[in-house]
Amino acid sequence: MKFSNYLVSEKKAKYKCECGWVYSPKEEEKPFDGRHADFKCPKCSALKEKFTKINEEGETEGSMKCKECGWIYDPAATGREFSEESDNYKCPKCDAPKSAFVAI
């Protein structure tokens, strides 16, 4: 990715509050990282630190999907990356092994 493409993608990056509200900047608005630290969610008043960056599908970056049942592992909800889970980790919904998960 070229540096200029990186700037464009970061400017349009979306962030989700823990309440579910999504910050999706329009062209003329500041990117999320350019907002002040005291920025608050207009829905629940949570501070900027309670937001996580999401991908185009609306999932937290680093999310993994179980190929067996479709359950989503969300690192923002668990507080750690999927790679930090033990090798004997199993899907909480269908009991599939860690190897059944794919990045989304």
HELIX and SHEET records of a PDB file:
HELIX    1   1 PHE A    3  LYS A   11  1                                   9    
HELIX    2   2 PHE A   32  GLY A   34  5                                   3    
HELIX    3   3 LYS A   48  LYS A   50  5                                   3    
HELIX    4   4 PRO A   75  THR A   78  1                                   4    
HELIX    5   5 PHE A   82  GLU A   84  5                                   3    
HELIX    6   6 LYS A   98  ALA A  100  5                                   3    
SHEET    1   A 3 VAL A  22  TYR A  23  0                                        
SHEET    2   A 3 LYS A  14  CYS A  17 -1                                        
SHEET    3   A 3 PHE A  51  ILE A  54 -1                                        
SHEET    1   B 3 ILE A  72  TYR A  73  0                                        
SHEET    2   B 3 MET A  64  CYS A  66 -1                                        
SHEET    3   B 3 PHE A 101  ALA A 103 -1                                        
END                                                                             
